[in-house]
Amino acid sequence: MTNPSATTDLFFQQAGLDRRKVQSIVDDTLTGADDGELYLEYQQSEGFVFDDGRLKNASFDTTQGFGLRAIADEATGYAHASELSEDAIKRASAAVQVVKQNHSGTAAQGPSKTNAKLYAEDNPLNDHPFDQKVRILQDIDAYARSKDSRVKQVSCSLLGSWQAVEIVRRDGETLRDIRPLVRLNVSVVVEDGDKQESGSYGAGGRTSYDHYIDPTNWQSYVDDALRQALLNLDAVPAPAGEMPVVLGPGWPGILLHEAIGHGLEGDFNRKKTSAFAGLMNERVAAPGVTVVDDGTLSDRRGSLTIDDEGTPTSKTVLIEDGILKGYMHDRMNARLMGMAPTGNGRRESFACMPMPRMTNTYMVSGDADPEEILRSVKKGMYAVSFGGGQVDITNGKFVFSCTEAYMIEDGKVGAPVKDATLIGNGPDVLTKVSKIGNDMELDPGIGTCGKNGQGVPVGVGQPTLLIDELTVGGTGG
């Protein structure tokens, strides 16, 4: 677990807080409540953006604050402030205790503890000097332009953060976590005559910058972004209609995340607004489809040693061999549904209340050879990478745009296509998965999930999949 001295220095010694007095305020706030906590947060973050041959932005921010929450049945009182002082916490306490009126609750048992540490505590922002970080981006720009004369614009960014949290509960239990996070992004625009196309690649995780600024690695990111952009120069308009669709491994799991994952979060199912509500232990997907949410993967972008309520993250089986087996829970929704928390209570910052959110969500490998999957399709589409998408949680309907896709003709990958969108219904698509590859991959570490205005880092993944029938939107004949 996290060294207690690290957060004690940040939240108590530097802020001048007395731990015993803070604990007394928390005890008073939560007496008679069903649950709640004091969430303390300190974060440093930086960002470097290099665009059009020059450094366009360099930023460094430090934020700190607390959120105090009291829960009575389904009602939640929440107050937050960026001021770390006993007076501020007392004012917050007076505000949130209103939910306890006419309520006498029994404090829920605190989270179980874990000794697992999924990432190092070192601050990545301190690893390399300012000029070296800028120089890396300059090198990326120069390398991309040297690869092909058709490169007209290069955009790249280096982002990092270091977050320390401490969670104080009524029972005197204190839980701590220190979370590094870095990401490198590359985007390339190419031009040939009157045609312009773009390609992009990104990678990141809960580590230092070292792996991502190694030339061996960032050059491969540039190569992939450039390959995608040049490929799109020759792409033909995507056809429209219903057809078999093969999804590539890795990042295409974002479709799974959006179209299916959100519908398996506990709050939507408790409120019966999810398309999966009331279907526990029933078949919701084709045989062989197993989907898990796993926050325990070392160094992954979506991983957490503990969630933002202090619960250790877990590997939660959501769908097993096509049968719905579980939901992702925070503490409140788990209690109200008579289930156990799964370590999925997450918040964007101290200014936000936690709610059920995904961590690393992926489909488990099957036994099919990916090449055999492609050979089995007479005419269809092969979708390798996605951009933006939208989903309606209540019915599972989704629309996703493809950033890299190909036609499949007589079992062979054919011409690249552009402007393709995939349109469907998440629960329905799960029943049409007929072949599952043995090549499950996780995405390179670029996912950010939005829900109710909050964004949190996540991971996705899947093996190669064959969906027998899916609607493709396109402009081709």
N, C-alpha and C positions, 0 to 999 in steps of 0.2 A: 504494500500500500504506500501511498504518498507520505513522505517525511513530514510529520506534524509541524516541524519548525518552519517549513517553507510558508505555509498559509498563516501560521501564527504571526510571523514577521509582517506579512502583508496586511492582514485584517485586524490585528490587535495592537502590536507594538507600533507600527507606523501610523495607524489611524487613531491610536490612543484609546482603544476600546478595552474595557475590563471584561475578561471572559466570564467571570462569575456574575457580573451585573447583566451582561447580554443573555446568559443562560436563564437568569431570573425573569427577564422580560419575555423570553420565549415560553418559559413554563407558564407564566400568567396568561399569555395570549392563547395558548393551546389547551389550557385546563377546561374541560367540558366540550372540547371540539373532537371530531372524529379523527382528524389528521391535520397535518400542516408542517411547516418548517420555515426556518430562516435560511435563505440562500444568499451567500456572499460570493461576489465575483470580482476578479481583477483581470484585465486583459490588455496586452500590448499587441498592436497589429501594424503592419507596414505593407506598402504596395508600391511597385515600380512599373510604370507603363511606358513602353518604348514604341513609338509609332511614326511612320513616315520618315525614318532616318534620324529621329531625335528623341530624347527623353521628354515625354509630355507631362508626366506626373510622377512625383515621389512624395509619399505621405507616411507619416508615423503618428499613431494615435494611442493614447492610454485611456482606458475607461475603468471605472470601478463603481460598485454600488451594491445594493441589497434588495431582495424581494422577500416580503413576509406574507405567509399565507395561512389562513385558518379555514378548515372545511367542516361543515355541518350538514350531514346527509349529502344532498346534491348541490347545496349552496356553497359558494366560495367567496371569502373575503381576501382581497389581495391589494397590497400597497407596496410601492417601491420608491427608491430614491438613489441619487448618485452621491449623496452625502453619507459617509460612514461615521455616524456618531450615535451615542446613546439616546440623545434627544430625538433624532430622526427616527430611530427604531421604536421609541416610545410612541411617537405620533402615529407611526404606521400601525402599532399594536392597537391603539384606540380605534383606529379606522376599521381594521379587519374584524374586531371582536363583535361587531354588530350581527354577524351571521350566527352567533351563538345564542341570541335571544330566544327564550322559550325552547332551548335545545340542551339536552344533557347527554353528551356522547361519551363513549369510552375510547380512549386513545388507541389507535391502531398500533399493532406491533411494528417496531422499526425494521428497516431493511436488514437482511442478512449481510454479514461482512464477507469480503473476499480478499485473499492475499495475492490474487493474480494482478499483474501490472502489464498492460498491453502495449505501452509505449514509454519511451524515455521521458524524463522530466526536463531535460536541457532546453533552454530557450533558443530556438533556431535563429532568432533575430540577432543574436550575439555571435553567431558562427563566423560571419564574413563581413568585412568592412563595406561601407557604402559604395566606394569606387569599384570594388570587385563585382558587386551585384549589377551595377550599371554596365560594366564592361562585358559581363555575360550576355546581357541583352543586345549590346552593340555587336558582339560576335554572332549572335543568332541572326540578327538582321543582315550582316555581311555574308554569312554562310548561305542564307536563303537566296540572296540576290546573285550569288556566284554560281548557283546551281543551274539557273535557266534564265536566259535573256528576257523571257516573257513575264518574269516576276515584276510587278509594278508597285506593290505595296506589301509591307511586312509589319504586322503588329504582334507584340509579345509582352508578356507581363509576368512578374514574379511577385507572389503574395505569400505572406507569412503571418502567423499569430501565435501567441502563447497565453493560455488561459488558465488561471488558478481558481478553483471553486472550493468552498467549504459549506457544508450543510449541517445546521444545528437543529436538533430535534428536542422535544419536550423531555424525553427520557434521559437527557444528558449525553446521548450518543452524538458524536461528531464524525462526519464522513468527508473525505477530502479527495481531490483529484487535480492533477496538473496535466494540461492537454496542449501539446504542440500541433501545428497544422501548417503545411506548406502546399503551394501549387504553382506550376509553371504552365503558361498557355502560349500557343503559337498560332497565328492566323496568316495566311498567304493569299494574296490576290494576284491572279495572272491575267494577261491580256493578249489576245491574238486577233489582230484586225479589229473588228467592231464587237468582239465577244470578250466578256469578262466573267471569270468564275473565281470562286474562293474555296479554300480548304483549311481545316483547322485540326489541331491536336492539343491535348492537355494531359497532365499527369500530376499526381500529388499524393499526400498521405500524412500520417502523424509521425513525422520524422524530421531530421534536419534537412537543410538545402543540399547536402553533399551529393546525394544520388542524382538529383535533377539538374545540377549545374555541371556535372561531369560531361565533357564534350561527347563522349561515346553515347550518352543517353539523349542529350538535347538535340544532337545532330539527327538521331533517328526520329525524334518528334518532328523536326523540320521536314525531313524527307517524307514522312507520312502526310503532313499537311500539304506539301507541294504535290505529291502524287495524287491526292484527292482533288486538288484544284485543277491540275492538268487533265485528269480523267474527266472532269465535268466539262472541259472545253469540247470534248468529243461526244458528250452524252446526247442522246436523242430524247424527245419528249416521252414521258412515261405514258403507257396506255391506260385506259380507264376500264373498270369492270371487276367482276369477281374472278379470282384465280387462286391457285396454290401460291403460298408465300413461304420462302425459307428465310428465317431470321438467323443472322450470324451470331457467333458467341460473343460474350462480353458486354459492351455498352448497349446493344439492343435490349438488354434486360431492363432498360429504362421504360420500355413499353409495359413490361411485367410490373414494374414498380408503380407506375401511374394507373394503369387500367385495372390492376388486381390488388396491389399492395395496400393502397389507401382504403379499399373496401374491407380490408381485414384488420383495420385499426379498431381498438375496443370501443371508443366513444361512438363511432358511427353505428356499431352493432348494438350497443346498449340502447341507443336512441331509435334503433330500427330504421335508420335512413340508408343503410348499406344494402346493396344488392345481395350480399351474403348473409344478412341478418336471419337468424332462426334456422340456419342450415348446418349446424354443427353435427358432425358424424354422418353427413350425407354426401353423396357424390356430387362434386362441383367441377370436376375436370376429368380429362381422359385418363385411363389407367397409365401408370408410369410417371405421371406428373407429380413431382414432390417439390414444394416451395418452402424455403426456410428464411427466417430473419435472424442473422447472427451478428451480434455486437461484440463478439469475443475474439475476432481475428486480429492478430498483432499488426500494429502500424497502419491499419486501413483507415481511410478517410471517414467512414461511417462508424468506426468502432469507438467504444467508451468503456473504461474500466468500471465506472458506475454511471448510471444515468443522472439526470438533473434533479432527482428526488433522493439519490443515494443508493438505489437498488442496483446490484451488480447486473450487468447485461448478460444475456444468455443466448443460446442457440434454440430458437423457438420454431418448432415444426408447425407450419400453417396449413399446408395441404400435403397429405401423404398418400402416394399412389392414387391420386385423384379424389381422396376423401378429405373434407374439411376437418382439421384437427385442432385448430387453435386460432386465437386472436392475439394481437400485440397490445399490451396493457401498460398503462401507468397505474399508480396506486389507487386513485379514486375510482376509476372505471372498473378495475379488478375487484375492489371491495363491493361495489354496487351490483356487480354481476356474479358475486360469489366465486371468483376465480383468483388465481395467484398473479401478482405483478410479474412482468417478464423483463423489466429493465428497459422499457421503451418510453418512459416519461421524460420528454425532452423540451427544452425551451431555447429560444434564440439568445436571450440574455436575461439579466436580472430584472429587466423591465417587463418580462413576459411570464405568464403562468405556464407550467408544464402541461403537456397533453400527449396522448399516444402518438409516437412517430416511429418511422422505420429507422433501422441502422444500416446494415448491409443485407439486402434482400435479393435472393437468387434462386434459380431453379437448379436442382441437382442433376448431374449427368445421367444420361441413359446409357444404352449399349450400342447405339447405331453409329456406323462410321459416317463422318460428315460428307465424304465424297459420295458414298452410297446414297445419302439423303438427296444430294443434288442430282445424281443420276436417275433417281426415281421420278423426277418431275419432267413431264413432257413439255409443258409450257407454263411458265409462271414467272415470279419475281424473286430475286435474292437481295434482301435488305441487310446491309452491312453496318450502317451507322445512321443515327437519328439526330435531328435537331429538336425543335420545340414540339410540344404537344399539349392537348387539353383533354380532360376527362370529367365526366359527371358521375360523382360517387353514388348517387341514388340509383342509377340504372347501369353504370359501368360503361357507358358509351364513350369512345375515345376517337381522337383524330391526331395522327402523328405525321410529321414531315420527315422524309428521308434525305440525308445529306450524301449518302453513297448507296447506290442500288444498281442492279443489273437485271436484264432479262435472262430467263433460263429457257433455252431452246433444245429440245430433245436430250435433256439431261446434262447439258453443258452451259457454263456461264457465258452469256453472250454480251451484247452491247450494253454499256452503261446508260442509265436513264436519269433524267433530272425532273424536278417538280413532281415527284411522286409523294402521295400521302397514303397512309394506311388508315382505314376507317372501320370501326367495329365495336363490339361489345365485349368487355373483358371476360365476364363469366362464360359467354358464348364461345369466345376464342379458345378458352381452356379446354372445352370439350372437343375441339377440332384439331388438337395436337396429335398427329399420328406417328411421328418419328422424333426421337430425342437423341441427340448426339452424345458421344462420349468425351466431349471436349469442353466442359464447362470452364469459362473464364470469368474473372471479375473485371470490372471496368478499370481503367488506369488511374482513377482517383480524382474525378472531376465533378461528381454529382452534388447538387444543392437542391433540397426539397422544400417547396413552399406549401404552407398550410395555415389558413386563418391569419395571413399576413406575416407569419414567422418563417424564416429560412434557416435550415440546419444542414450540415454536411452529411451526405449519405453515400453508400456504395450500392451498386447493382451488379448483376451477373446472370449468365445463363449459358447453356450449351447451344449448339446449332439445333434449330427446331424446324419442323415442317408443319405448317398450318394448312390443312387441306383446302380451306376456302376463306378468303378474306377480301374485302372490298378495297380496291386500289383506285385512288383518285389521281387522274393525270390529264394532260392536254393532248396526248397523242391519239392517233386513230386506232 
